[in-house]
């Protein structure tokens, strides 16, 4: 089974690309969605989050995302602790969903793909969704209401645009319209159908 690691900086358009791959029949495994499931009401990570960070980080039965975001940006050890808890659980569930895939190939959406030292062992191809920084900031602000300095702070924790592009096997240029994005996904879909292993 061909596994494509889809990544890109915040606001690049990973979700729009993944949605179109799914519409074309690929199996999409979204690690952000898995992380949300682990930390929302009934999520298996909540007891450990409360134990590690305190009761104030669980609000209305789910992780208080805003409070946690502020904590991990201010405290590197808290970030490391959260990642140490969530990353193995995310990887386990991602592996399970990939193994159960029914589509002709799998697209794993991994925002922090390059931050994982063994990423090349987990995916066959790396697909980067790319867009200029100013456009990405505008998209994130429109969607989430975060201030520009908050978006830039998130960007600083991610691999640089140059590093992502240098490591990419395939690139989607998402500086244009949704239609232009869809055309690029359609071309890659045909390419991946040719690449897939039996």
N, CA and C atoms as an extended XYZ file, in Angstrom:
594
Properties=species:S:1:pos:R:3:atomname:S:1:resname:S:1:resid:I:1 pbc="F F F"
N         0.855       -1.198        0.000 N   UNK     1
C         0.000        0.000        0.000 CA  UNK     1
C         0.888        1.245        0.000 C   UNK     1
N         0.708        2.105       -0.985 N   UNK     2
C         1.452        3.364       -1.046 CA  UNK     2
C         0.953        4.291        0.053 C   UNK     2
N         1.884        4.857        0.828 N   UNK     3
C         1.538        5.821        1.878 CA  UNK     3
C         2.199        7.150        1.538 C   UNK     3
N         1.363        8.169        1.369 N   UNK     4
C         1.831        9.523        1.068 CA  UNK     4
C         1.710       10.354        2.337 C   UNK     4
N         2.800       10.984        2.755 N   UNK     5
C         2.760       11.892        3.898 CA  UNK     5
C         2.479       13.291        3.408 C   UNK     5
N         1.288       13.809        3.720 N   UNK     6
C         0.891       15.150        3.288 CA  UNK     6
C         1.171       16.116        4.432 C   UNK     6
N         1.962       17.147        4.152 N   UNK     7
C         2.315       18.107        5.188 CA  UNK     7
C         2.365       19.506        4.599 C   UNK     7
N         2.625       20.470        5.445 N   UNK     8
C         2.697       21.868        5.037 CA  UNK     8
C         2.537       22.727        6.268 C   UNK     8
N         2.969       23.965        6.185 N   UNK     9
C         2.854       24.864        7.322 CA  UNK     9
C         1.403       25.200        7.624 C   UNK     9
N         1.185       25.740        8.810 N   UNK    10
C        -0.159       26.150        9.212 CA  UNK    10
C        -0.723       27.114        8.170 C   UNK    10
N        -1.984       26.897        7.769 N   UNK    11
C        -2.638       27.768        6.794 CA  UNK    11
C        -2.292       27.502        5.350 C   UNK    11
N        -1.545       26.425        5.083 N   UNK    12
C        -1.120       26.160        3.701 CA  UNK    12
C        -2.240       25.552        2.855 C   UNK    12
N        -3.196       24.885        3.499 N   UNK    13
C        -4.295       24.264        2.755 CA  UNK    13
C        -4.254       22.748        2.779 C   UNK    13
N        -3.650       22.176        3.814 N   UNK    14
C        -3.566       20.709        3.930 CA  UNK    14
C        -4.945       20.064        3.944 C   UNK    14
N        -5.857       20.657        4.695 N   UNK    15
C        -7.202       20.058        4.819 CA  UNK    15
C        -7.944       20.094        3.487 C   UNK    15
N        -7.830       21.190        2.760 N   UNK    16
C        -8.506       21.287        1.457 CA  UNK    16
C        -7.960       20.237        0.496 C   UNK    16
N        -6.644       20.035        0.506 N   UNK    17
C        -6.040       19.017       -0.359 CA  UNK    17
C        -6.476       17.621        0.081 C   UNK    17
N        -6.460       17.365        1.394 N   UNK    18
C        -6.844       16.044        1.912 CA  UNK    18
C        -8.300       15.736        1.579 C   UNK    18
N        -9.165       16.730        1.708 N   UNK    19
C       -10.589       16.527        1.387 CA  UNK    19
C       -10.770       16.103       -0.068 C   UNK    19
N        -9.981       16.703       -0.951 N   UNK    20
C       -10.100       16.365       -2.371 CA  UNK    20
C        -9.526       14.981       -2.656 C   UNK    20
N        -8.431       14.613       -2.018 N   UNK    21
C        -7.914       13.245       -2.161 CA  UNK    21
C        -8.968       12.231       -1.701 C   UNK    21
N        -9.630       12.529       -0.581 N   UNK    22
C       -10.666       11.629       -0.066 CA  UNK    22
C       -11.823       11.521       -1.060 C   UNK    22
N       -12.210       12.662       -1.645 N   UNK    23
C       -13.307       12.656       -2.619 CA  UNK    23
C       -12.966       11.791       -3.825 C   UNK    23
N       -11.680       11.755       -4.190 N   UNK    24
C       -11.237       10.956       -5.339 CA  UNK    24
C       -11.051        9.469       -4.989 C   UNK    24
N       -11.177        9.130       -3.705 N   UNK    25
C       -11.140        7.718       -3.324 CA  UNK    25
C        -9.974        7.271       -2.474 C   UNK    25
N        -9.023        8.161       -2.214 N   UNK    26
C        -7.897        7.785       -1.346 CA  UNK    26
C        -8.384        7.652        0.090 C   UNK    26
N        -7.708        6.835        0.875 N   UNK    27
C        -7.970        6.772        2.309 CA  UNK    27
C        -7.140        7.860        2.976 C   UNK    27
N        -7.804        8.760        3.695 N   UNK    28
C        -7.112        9.855        4.376 CA  UNK    28
C        -7.066        9.555        5.872 C   UNK    28
N        -5.874        9.608        6.428 N   UNK    29
C        -5.666        9.438        7.868 CA  UNK    29
C        -5.106       10.759        8.379 C   UNK    29
N        -5.920       11.498        9.133 N   UNK    30
C        -5.561       12.853        9.572 CA  UNK    30
C        -5.110       12.817       11.030 C   UNK    30
N        -3.829       13.066       11.265 N   UNK    31
C        -3.307       12.976       12.631 CA  UNK    31
C        -3.854       14.084       13.533 C   UNK    31
N        -4.188       15.260       12.976 N   UNK    32
C        -4.814       16.314       13.787 CA  UNK    32
C        -6.192       15.872       14.276 C   UNK    32
N        -6.944       15.208       13.403 N   UNK    33
C        -8.267       14.701       13.788 CA  UNK    33
C        -8.129       13.647       14.885 C   UNK    33
N        -7.122       12.791       14.762 N   UNK    34
C        -6.877       11.774       15.797 CA  UNK    34
C        -6.540       12.458       17.119 C   UNK    34
N        -5.679       13.486       17.074 N   UNK    35
C        -5.306       14.226       18.294 CA  UNK    35
C        -6.533       14.847       18.951 C   UNK    35
N        -7.438       15.399       18.142 N   UNK    36
C        -8.670       15.995       18.693 CA  UNK    36
C        -9.515       14.922       19.368 C   UNK    36
N        -9.639       13.764       18.718 N   UNK    37
C       -10.442       12.683       19.304 CA  UNK    37
C        -9.870       12.208       20.635 C   UNK    37
N        -8.552       12.208       20.735 N   UNK    38
C        -7.899       11.776       21.975 CA  UNK    38
C        -8.121       12.759       23.118 C   UNK    38
N        -8.365       14.044       22.775 N   UNK    39
C        -8.417       15.091       23.800 CA  UNK    39
C        -9.801       15.718       23.963 C   UNK    39
N       -10.805       15.232       23.200 N   UNK    40
C       -12.148       15.767       23.393 CA  UNK    40
C       -12.917       14.865       24.354 C   UNK    40
N       -14.174       15.191       24.597 N   UNK    41
C       -14.980       14.463       25.576 CA  UNK    41
C       -14.902       12.950       25.337 C   UNK    41
N       -14.539       12.216       26.368 N   UNK    42
C       -14.414       10.759       26.253 CA  UNK    42
C       -13.086       10.296       25.687 C   UNK    42
N       -12.198       11.229       25.342 N   UNK    43
C       -10.911       10.880       24.740 CA  UNK    43
C       -10.010       10.133       25.718 C   UNK    43
N        -9.262        9.174       25.187 N   UNK    44
C        -8.444        8.318       26.054 CA  UNK    44
C        -7.256        9.048       26.679 C   UNK    44
N        -6.868       10.208       26.151 N   UNK    45
C        -5.716       10.933       26.712 CA  UNK    45
C        -6.094       11.852       27.875 C   UNK    45
N        -7.387       12.099       28.090 N   UNK    46
C        -7.797       13.093       29.090 CA  UNK    46
C        -7.325       12.787       30.514 C   UNK    46
N        -7.435       11.530       30.988 N   UNK    47
C        -6.965       11.273       32.364 CA  UNK    47
C        -5.482       11.591       32.546 C   UNK    47
N        -4.666       11.256       31.532 N   UNK    48
C        -3.231       11.543       31.647 CA  UNK    48
C        -2.958       13.047       31.558 C   UNK    48
N        -3.735       13.773       30.737 N   UNK    49
C        -3.567       15.233       30.637 CA  UNK    49
C        -3.856       15.873       31.989 C   UNK    49
N        -4.936       15.422       32.632 N   UNK    50
C        -5.287       15.959       33.946 CA  UNK    50
C        -4.211       15.626       34.974 C   UNK    50
N        -3.669       14.410       34.893 N   UNK    51
C        -2.628       13.988       35.844 CA  UNK    51
C        -1.343       14.793       35.628 C   UNK    51
N        -0.960       15.011       34.353 N   UNK    52
C         0.291       15.712       34.047 CA  UNK    52
C         0.206       17.220       34.261 C   UNK    52
N        -0.946       17.812       33.906 N   UNK    53
C        -1.029       19.274       33.866 CA  UNK    53
C        -1.965       19.875       34.912 C   UNK    53
N        -2.847       19.064       35.453 N   UNK    54
C        -3.788       19.573       36.443 CA  UNK    54
C        -5.200       19.673       35.900 C   UNK    54
N        -6.130       19.703       36.831 N   UNK    55
C        -7.564       19.697       36.498 CA  UNK    55
C        -7.971       20.901       35.660 C   UNK    55
N        -7.261       22.025       35.825 N   UNK    56
C        -7.649       23.250       35.108 CA  UNK    56
C        -7.415       23.150       33.601 C   UNK    56
N        -6.688       22.125       33.160 N   UNK    57
C        -6.456       21.949       31.718 CA  UNK    57
C        -7.525       21.076       31.052 C   UNK    57
N        -8.471       20.579       31.856 N   UNK    58
C        -9.620       19.847       31.308 CA  UNK    58
C       -10.863       20.628       31.696 C   UNK    58
N       -11.571       21.136       30.662 N   UNK    59
C       -12.745       21.964       30.910 CA  UNK    59
C       -13.920       21.423       30.115 C   UNK    59
N       -15.066       21.284       30.766 N   UNK    60
C       -16.283       20.747       30.122 CA  UNK    60
C       -16.017       19.379       29.507 C   UNK    60
N       -15.187       18.593       30.179 N   UNK    61
C       -14.962       17.216       29.737 CA  UNK    61
C       -13.977       17.050       28.599 C   UNK    61
N       -13.282       18.132       28.217 N   UNK    62
C       -12.273       18.000       27.171 CA  UNK    62
C       -11.100       18.922       27.470 C   UNK    62
N        -9.990       18.696       26.752 N   UNK    63
C        -8.814       19.523       26.994 CA  UNK    63
C        -9.115       20.975       26.634 C   UNK    63
N        -8.690       21.887       27.505 N   UNK    64
C        -8.827       23.321       27.246 CA  UNK    64
C        -7.696       23.709       26.282 C   UNK    64
N        -8.012       23.770       24.989 N   UNK    65
C        -6.989       23.956       23.961 CA  UNK    65
C        -6.264       25.301       24.080 C   UNK    65
N        -7.020       26.347       24.357 N   UNK    66
C        -6.391       27.662       24.442 CA  UNK    66
C        -5.399       27.711       25.608 C   UNK    66
N        -5.827       27.201       26.761 N   UNK    67
C        -4.939       27.197       27.936 CA  UNK    67
C        -3.700       26.343       27.669 C   UNK    67
N        -3.917       25.183       27.015 N   UNK    68
C        -2.791       24.285       26.732 CA  UNK    68
C        -1.840       24.933       25.728 C   UNK    68
N        -2.389       25.598       24.708 N   UNK    69
C        -1.543       26.257       23.710 CA  UNK    69
C        -0.652       27.306       24.396 C   UNK    69
N        -1.242       28.108       25.287 N   UNK    70
C        -0.465       29.121       26.000 CA  UNK    70
C         0.621       28.471       26.856 C   UNK    70
N         0.289       27.375       27.489 N   UNK    71
C         1.259       26.695       28.376 CA  UNK    71
C         2.445       26.130       27.587 C   UNK    71
N         2.138       25.424       26.487 N   UNK    72
C         3.240       24.768       25.768 CA  UNK    72
C         4.118       25.779       25.011 C   UNK    72
N         3.559       26.932       24.642 N   UNK    73
C         4.394       27.940       23.991 CA  UNK    73
C         5.285       28.651       25.000 C   UNK    73
N         4.840       28.697       26.258 N   UNK    74
C         5.617       29.377       27.296 CA  UNK    74
C         6.608       28.442       27.994 C   UNK    74
N         6.399       27.130       27.864 N   UNK    75
C         7.176       26.167       28.655 CA  UNK    75
C         7.556       24.965       27.789 C   UNK    75
N         8.822       24.901       27.411 N   UNK    76
C         9.295       23.820       26.528 CA  UNK    76
C         9.129       22.444       27.159 C   UNK    76
N         9.267       22.347       28.480 N   UNK    77
C         9.116       21.035       29.132 CA  UNK    77
C         7.661       20.579       29.086 C   UNK    77
N         6.717       21.523       29.161 N   UNK    78
C         5.295       21.172       29.051 CA  UNK    78
C         4.986       20.677       27.640 C   UNK    78
N         5.574       21.338       26.646 N   UNK    79
C         5.397       20.908       25.246 CA  UNK    79
C         5.921       19.487       25.063 C   UNK    79
N         7.085       19.234       25.614 N   UNK    80
C         7.695       17.904       25.506 CA  UNK    80
C         6.835       16.849       26.196 C   UNK    80
N         6.286       17.196       27.356 N   UNK    81
C         5.439       16.259       28.101 CA  UNK    81
C         4.157       15.938       27.324 C   UNK    81
N         3.537       16.977       26.742 N   UNK    82
C         2.307       16.769       25.971 CA  UNK    82
C         2.587       15.906       24.750 C   UNK    82
N         3.678       16.218       24.039 N   UNK    83
C         4.041       15.421       22.861 CA  UNK    83
C         4.377       13.985       23.248 C   UNK    83
N         5.062       13.820       24.379 N   UNK    84
C         5.406       12.477       24.851 CA  UNK    84
C         4.186       11.640       25.155 C   UNK    84
N         3.126       12.298       25.580 N   UNK    85
C         1.860       11.603       25.840 CA  UNK    85
C         1.095       11.328       24.550 C   UNK    85
N         0.923       12.370       23.723 N   UNK    86
C         0.033       12.252       22.560 CA  UNK    86
C         0.653       11.543       21.357 C   UNK    86
N         1.915       11.808       21.062 N   UNK    87
C         2.500       11.281       19.822 CA  UNK    87
C         2.452        9.756       19.712 C   UNK    87
N         2.792        8.996       20.765 N   UNK    88
C         2.679        7.531       20.628 CA  UNK    88
C         1.235        7.068       20.394 C   UNK    88
N         0.274        7.734       21.044 N   UNK    89
C        -1.140        7.368       20.863 CA  UNK    89
C        -1.600        7.699       19.442 C   UNK    89
N        -1.176        8.864       18.932 N   UNK    90
C        -1.532        9.266       17.566 CA  UNK    90
C        -0.921        8.302       16.559 C   UNK    90
N         0.348        7.964       16.761 N   UNK    91
C         1.034        7.068       15.825 CA  UNK    91
C         0.374        5.680       15.814 C   UNK    91
N         0.030        5.190       16.989 N   UNK    92
C        -0.614        3.870       17.081 CA  UNK    92
C        -1.928        3.846       16.314 C   UNK    92
N        -2.754        4.881       16.509 N   UNK    93
C        -4.048        4.944       15.824 CA  UNK    93
C        -3.867        5.178       14.331 C   UNK    93
N        -2.895        5.998       13.962 N   UNK    94
C        -2.605        6.258       12.553 CA  UNK    94
C        -2.168        4.970       11.851 C   UNK    94
N        -1.324        4.191       12.497 N   UNK    95
C        -0.862        2.908       11.941 CA  UNK    95
C        -2.028        1.954       11.769 C   UNK    95
N        -2.912        1.929       12.769 N   UNK    96
C        -4.080        1.030       12.700 CA  UNK    96
C        -4.982        1.419       11.529 C   UNK    96
N        -5.249        2.707       11.364 N   UNK    97
C        -6.131        3.165       10.281 CA  UNK    97
C        -5.489        2.947        8.908 C   UNK    97
N        -4.178        3.122        8.828 N   UNK    98
C        -3.472        2.893        7.567 CA  UNK    98
C        -3.556        1.413        7.180 C   UNK    98
N        -3.360        0.536        8.153 N   UNK    99
C        -3.415       -0.909        7.892 CA  UNK    99
C        -4.811       -1.348        7.448 C   UNK    99
N        -5.840       -0.647        7.925 N   UNK   100
C        -7.226       -1.011        7.593 CA  UNK   100
C        -7.744       -0.278        6.356 C   UNK   100
N        -6.878        0.462        5.670 N   UNK   101
C        -7.311        1.308        4.550 CA  UNK   101
C        -7.955        0.507        3.429 C   UNK   101
N        -9.052        1.056        2.901 N   UNK   102
C        -9.755        0.405        1.791 CA  UNK   102
C        -9.464        1.078        0.452 C   UNK   102
N        -8.903        2.282        0.477 N   UNK   103
C        -8.630        3.020       -0.756 CA  UNK   103
C        -7.416        2.463       -1.493 C   UNK   103
N        -7.153        2.970       -2.701 N   UNK   104
C        -6.020        2.484       -3.496 CA  UNK   104
C        -4.666        2.906       -2.937 C   UNK   104
N        -4.644        3.954       -2.131 N   UNK   105
C        -3.433        4.397       -1.438 CA  UNK   105
C        -3.879        5.230       -0.238 C   UNK   105
N        -2.934        5.521        0.658 N   UNK   106
C        -3.249        6.249        1.891 CA  UNK   106
C        -2.555        7.611        1.866 C   UNK   106
N        -3.286        8.644        2.260 N   UNK   107
C        -2.719        9.966        2.481 CA  UNK   107
C        -2.754       10.212        3.987 C   UNK   107
N        -1.576       10.229        4.597 N   UNK   108
C        -1.482       10.559        6.021 CA  UNK   108
C        -1.215       12.051        6.140 C   UNK   108
N        -2.150       12.774        6.767 N   UNK   109
C        -1.988       14.215        6.964 CA  UNK   109
C        -1.246       14.410        8.283 C   UNK   109
N         0.009       14.889        8.184 N   UNK   110
C         0.876       15.022        9.364 CA  UNK   110
C         1.503       16.427        9.347 C   UNK   110
N         0.885       17.394       10.053 N   UNK   111
C         1.412       18.761       10.021 CA  UNK   111
C         2.887       18.848       10.422 C   UNK   111
N         3.301       18.066       11.405 N   UNK   112
C         4.684       18.123       11.883 CA  UNK   112
C         5.482       16.910       11.400 C   UNK   112
N         5.293       16.553       10.156 N   UNK   113
C         5.953       15.355        9.605 CA  UNK   113
C         7.469       15.425        9.752 C   UNK   113
N         8.065       16.561        9.394 N   UNK   114
C         9.524       16.667        9.396 CA  UNK   114
C        10.100       16.737       10.809 C   UNK   114
N         9.246       17.033       11.787 N   UNK   115
C         9.723       17.076       13.161 CA  UNK   115
C         9.864       15.671       13.757 C   UNK   115
N         9.370       14.665       13.041 N   UNK   116
C         9.498       13.271       13.478 CA  UNK   116
C        10.744       12.671       12.822 C   UNK   116
N        11.721       12.215       13.624 N   UNK   117
C        13.006       11.812       13.044 CA  UNK   117
C        12.932       10.617       12.090 C   UNK   117
N        11.916        9.782       12.232 N   UNK   118
C        11.849        8.576       11.391 CA  UNK   118
C        10.777        8.662       10.313 C   UNK   118
N        10.416        9.902        9.918 N   UNK   119
C         9.277       10.048        9.008 CA  UNK   119
C         9.474        9.309        7.691 C   UNK   119
N        10.704        9.216        7.202 N   UNK   120
C        10.945        8.556        5.915 CA  UNK   120
C        10.680        7.050        5.980 C   UNK   120
N        10.683        6.482        7.166 N   UNK   121
C        10.357        5.054        7.301 CA  UNK   121
C         8.851        4.833        7.309 C   UNK   121
N         8.102        5.889        7.596 N   UNK   122
C         6.654        5.737        7.760 CA  UNK   122
C         5.868        6.073        6.502 C   UNK   122
N         6.492        6.812        5.568 N   UNK   123
C         5.791        7.187        4.338 CA  UNK   123
C         6.665        6.877        3.130 C   UNK   123
N         6.003        6.606        1.995 N   UNK   124
C         6.726        6.318        0.755 CA  UNK   124
C         7.055        7.589       -0.020 C   UNK   124
N         6.156        8.568        0.077 N   UNK   125
C         6.369        9.846       -0.610 CA  UNK   125
C         5.952       10.976        0.316 C   UNK   125
N         6.614       12.122        0.163 N   UNK   126
C         6.278       13.316        0.934 CA  UNK   126
C         5.662       14.336       -0.012 C   UNK   126
N         4.450       14.768        0.324 N   UNK   127
C         3.729       15.782       -0.454 CA  UNK   127
C         3.592       17.030        0.405 C   UNK   127
N         4.142       18.128       -0.066 N   UNK   128
C         4.068       19.395        0.659 CA  UNK   128
C         3.054       20.306       -0.014 C   UNK   128
N         2.107       20.824        0.780 N   UNK   129
C         1.196       21.864        0.311 CA  UNK   129
C         1.843       23.183        0.701 C   UNK   129
N         2.085       24.036       -0.291 N   UNK   130
C         2.863       25.247       -0.078 CA  UNK   130
C         2.056       26.492       -0.433 C   UNK   130
N         2.299       27.557        0.314 N   UNK   131
C         1.700       28.867        0.019 CA  UNK   131
C         2.576       29.927        0.675 C   UNK   131
N         2.572       31.145        0.140 N   UNK   132
C         3.377       32.215        0.739 CA  UNK   132
C         2.961       32.495        2.192 C   UNK   132
N         3.916       32.918        2.992 N   UNK   133
C         3.686       33.126        4.428 CA  UNK   133
C         2.554       34.103        4.710 C   UNK   133
N         2.522       35.238        4.014 N   UNK   134
C         1.484       36.240        4.278 CA  UNK   134
C         0.083       35.681        4.023 C   UNK   134
N        -0.047       34.888        2.977 N   UNK   135
C        -1.335       34.274        2.652 CA  UNK   135
C        -1.729       33.267        3.723 C   UNK   135
N        -0.759       32.488        4.192 N   UNK   136
C        -1.034       31.506        5.247 CA  UNK   136
C        -1.496       32.194        6.530 C   UNK   136
N        -0.835       33.299        6.886 N   UNK   137
C        -1.221       34.048        8.095 CA  UNK   137
C        -2.647       34.565        7.960 C   UNK   137
N        -2.972       35.130        6.796 N   UNK   138
C        -4.316       35.663        6.565 CA  UNK   138
C        -5.370       34.562        6.678 C   UNK   138
N        -5.074       33.382        6.120 N   UNK   139
C        -6.028       32.262        6.190 CA  UNK   139
C        -6.271       31.824        7.625 C   UNK   139
N        -5.197       31.685        8.391 N   UNK   140
C        -5.332       31.224        9.780 CA  UNK   140
C        -6.095       32.251       10.610 C   UNK   140
N        -5.793       33.534       10.412 N   UNK   141
C        -6.494       34.575       11.171 CA  UNK   141
C        -7.981       34.587       10.837 C   UNK   141
N        -8.313       34.395        9.562 N   UNK   142
C        -9.718       34.393        9.151 CA  UNK   142
C       -10.468       33.193        9.730 C   UNK   142
N        -9.768       32.064        9.827 N   UNK   143
C       -10.427       30.826       10.256 CA  UNK   143
C       -10.494       30.705       11.771 C   UNK   143
N        -9.458       31.184       12.479 N   UNK   144
C        -9.381       30.900       13.913 CA  UNK   144
C        -9.488       32.125       14.804 C   UNK   144
N        -9.318       33.317       14.203 N   UNK   145
C        -9.375       34.521       15.007 CA  UNK   145
C        -8.115       34.786       15.815 C   UNK   145
N        -7.044       34.002       15.572 N   UNK   146
C        -5.791       34.225       16.291 CA  UNK   146
C        -5.153       35.536       15.828 C   UNK   146
N        -4.442       36.176       16.724 N   UNK   147
C        -3.696       37.379       16.366 CA  UNK   147
C        -2.494       36.988       15.516 C   UNK   147
N        -1.982       37.946       14.728 N   UNK   148
C        -0.865       37.649       13.836 CA  UNK   148
C         0.353       37.136       14.600 C   UNK   148
N         0.638       37.717       15.776 N   UNK   149
C         1.821       37.264       16.520 CA  UNK   149
C         1.652       35.832       17.026 C   UNK   149
N         0.408       35.441       17.329 N   UNK   150
C         0.159       34.049       17.736 CA  UNK   150
C         0.402       33.097       16.568 C   UNK   150
N        -0.050       33.480       15.370 N   UNK   151
C         0.161       32.640       14.188 CA  UNK   151
C         1.650       32.521       13.900 C   UNK   151
N         2.363       33.635       14.000 N   UNK   152
C         3.811       33.603       13.747 CA  UNK   152
C         4.538       32.755       14.792 C   UNK   152
N         4.045       32.765       16.018 N   UNK   153
C         4.649       31.937       17.068 CA  UNK   153
C         4.490       30.458       16.725 C   UNK   153
N         3.318       30.080       16.207 N   UNK   154
C         3.099       28.693       15.785 CA  UNK   154
C         4.042       28.356       14.630 C   UNK   154
N         4.152       29.276       13.681 N   UNK   155
C         5.034       29.045       12.524 CA  UNK   155
C         6.479       28.788       12.947 C   UNK   155
N         6.917       29.512       13.990 N   UNK   156
C         8.308       29.350       14.438 CA  UNK   156
C         8.570       27.964       15.015 C   UNK   156
N         7.521       27.257       15.436 N   UNK   157
C         7.706       25.913       15.992 CA  UNK   157
C         7.722       24.847       14.894 C   UNK   157
N         7.421       25.232       13.667 N   UNK   158
C         7.342       24.281       12.556 CA  UNK   158
C         8.592       24.369       11.686 C   UNK   158
N         8.801       23.314       10.893 N   UNK   159
C         9.906       23.326        9.929 CA  UNK   159
C         9.743       24.540        9.011 C   UNK   159
N        10.851       25.060        8.515 N   UNK   160
C        10.777       26.219        7.623 CA  UNK   160
C        10.214       25.799        6.260 C   UNK   160
N         9.693       26.777        5.569 N   UNK   161
C         9.175       26.536        4.213 CA  UNK   161
C        10.275       25.949        3.329 C   UNK   161
N        11.486       26.482        3.441 N   UNK   162
C        12.612       26.018        2.627 CA  UNK   162
C        12.940       24.553        2.928 C   UNK   162
N        12.930       24.190        4.212 N   UNK   163
C        13.238       22.809        4.598 CA  UNK   163
C        12.170       21.846        4.075 C   UNK   163
N        10.901       22.266        4.158 N   UNK   164
C         9.809       21.407        3.659 CA  UNK   164
C         9.962       21.186        2.157 C   UNK   164
N        10.184       22.267        1.421 N   UNK   165
C        10.278       22.151       -0.044 CA  UNK   165
C        11.493       21.311       -0.451 C   UNK   165
N        12.586       21.433        0.292 N   UNK   166
C        13.794       20.662       -0.030 CA  UNK   166
C        13.581       19.163        0.167 C   UNK   166
N        12.724       18.799        1.111 N   UNK   167
C        12.495       17.382        1.420 CA  UNK   167
C        11.312       16.777        0.653 C   UNK   167
N        10.597       17.599       -0.115 N   UNK   168
C         9.369       17.139       -0.775 CA  UNK   168
C         9.659       16.278       -2.000 C   UNK   168
N         8.841       15.229       -2.174 N   UNK   169
C         8.820       14.478       -3.433 CA  UNK   169
C         7.852       15.139       -4.411 C   UNK   169
N         6.777       15.691       -3.866 N   UNK   170
C         5.743       16.355       -4.665 CA  UNK   170
C         5.334       17.632       -3.939 C   UNK   170
N         4.927       18.652       -4.703 N   UNK   171
C         4.512       19.931       -4.119 CA  UNK   171
C         3.210       20.376       -4.774 C   UNK   171
N         2.268       20.827       -3.947 N   UNK   172
C         1.064       21.503       -4.427 CA  UNK   172
C         1.239       22.984       -4.128 C   UNK   172
N         1.155       23.817       -5.156 N   UNK   173
C         1.232       25.265       -4.985 CA  UNK   173
C        -0.184       25.768       -4.709 C   UNK   173
N        -0.422       26.156       -3.457 N   UNK   174
C        -1.761       26.594       -3.078 CA  UNK   174
C        -1.823       28.103       -2.854 C   UNK   174
N        -1.203       28.836       -3.766 N   UNK   175
C        -1.272       30.299       -3.701 CA  UNK   175
C        -2.475       30.825       -4.480 C   UNK   175
N        -3.157       29.934       -5.208 N   UNK   176
C        -4.255       30.370       -6.076 CA  UNK   176
C        -5.625       29.944       -5.579 C   UNK   176
N        -6.463       29.553       -6.523 N   UNK   177
C        -7.856       29.232       -6.220 CA  UNK   177
C        -8.014       27.783       -5.767 C   UNK   177
N        -9.181       27.498       -5.208 N   UNK   178
C        -9.508       26.120       -4.818 CA  UNK   178
C        -9.547       25.219       -6.057 C   UNK   178
N       -10.030       25.763       -7.158 N   UNK   179
C       -10.070       24.994       -8.414 CA  UNK   179
C        -8.654       24.597       -8.851 C   UNK   179
N        -7.708       25.516       -8.712 N   UNK   180
C        -6.317       25.220       -9.067 CA  UNK   180
C        -5.747       24.136       -8.159 C   UNK   180
N        -6.095       24.188       -6.890 N   UNK   181
C        -5.676       23.144       -5.944 CA  UNK   181
C        -6.240       21.793       -6.372 C   UNK   181
N        -7.532       21.770       -6.702 N   UNK   182
C        -8.182       20.514       -7.095 CA  UNK   182
C        -7.542       19.906       -8.340 C   UNK   182
N        -7.145       20.752       -9.295 N   UNK   183
C        -6.492       20.243      -10.514 CA  UNK   183
C        -5.166       19.569      -10.176 C   UNK   183
N        -4.411       20.169       -9.261 N   UNK   184
C        -3.127       19.587       -8.869 CA  UNK   184
C        -3.337       18.265       -8.119 C   UNK   184
N        -4.354       18.219       -7.269 N   UNK   185
C        -4.655       16.972       -6.547 CA  UNK   185
C        -5.062       15.884       -7.538 C   UNK   185
N        -5.864       16.239       -8.525 N   UNK   186
C        -6.307       15.248       -9.519 CA  UNK   186
C        -5.117       14.661      -10.269 C   UNK   186
N        -4.142       15.502      -10.629 N   UNK   187
C        -2.946       15.020      -11.334 CA  UNK   187
C        -2.129       14.096      -10.433 C   UNK   187
N        -1.991       14.458       -9.160 N   UNK   188
C        -1.246       13.620       -8.225 CA  UNK   188
C        -1.973       12.308       -7.957 C   UNK   188
N        -3.293       12.368       -7.913 N   UNK   189
C        -4.091       11.147       -7.731 CA  UNK   189
C        -3.761       10.136       -8.832 C   UNK   189
N        -3.721       10.587      -10.061 N   UNK   190
C        -3.387        9.689      -11.180 CA  UNK   190
C        -1.960        9.152      -11.036 C   UNK   190
N        -1.057        9.998      -10.609 N   UNK   191
C         0.337        9.592      -10.398 CA  UNK   191
C         0.422        8.526       -9.309 C   UNK   191
N        -0.284        8.741       -8.208 N   UNK   192
C        -0.217        7.794       -7.089 CA  UNK   192
C        -0.883        6.463       -7.433 C   UNK   192
N        -1.884        6.509       -8.267 N   UNK   193
C        -2.493        5.243       -8.721 CA  UNK   193
C        -1.470        4.414       -9.489 C   UNK   193
N        -0.584        5.080      -10.225 N   UNK   194
C         0.475        4.366      -10.963 CA  UNK   194
C         1.567        3.853      -10.017 C   UNK   194
N         1.824        4.591       -8.948 N   UNK   195
C         2.897        4.231       -8.014 CA  UNK   195
C         2.528        3.096       -7.062 C   UNK   195
N         1.235        2.943       -6.809 N   UNK   196
C         0.851        2.066       -5.707 CA  UNK   196
C         1.395        0.657       -5.858 C   UNK   196
N         1.747        0.104       -4.726 N   UNK   197
C         2.273       -1.257       -4.722 CA  UNK   197
C         1.117       -2.231       -4.570 C   UNK   197
N         1.262       -3.461       -5.101 N   UNK   198
C         0.178       -4.444       -4.964 CA  UNK   198
C        -0.056       -4.848       -3.526 C   UNK   198
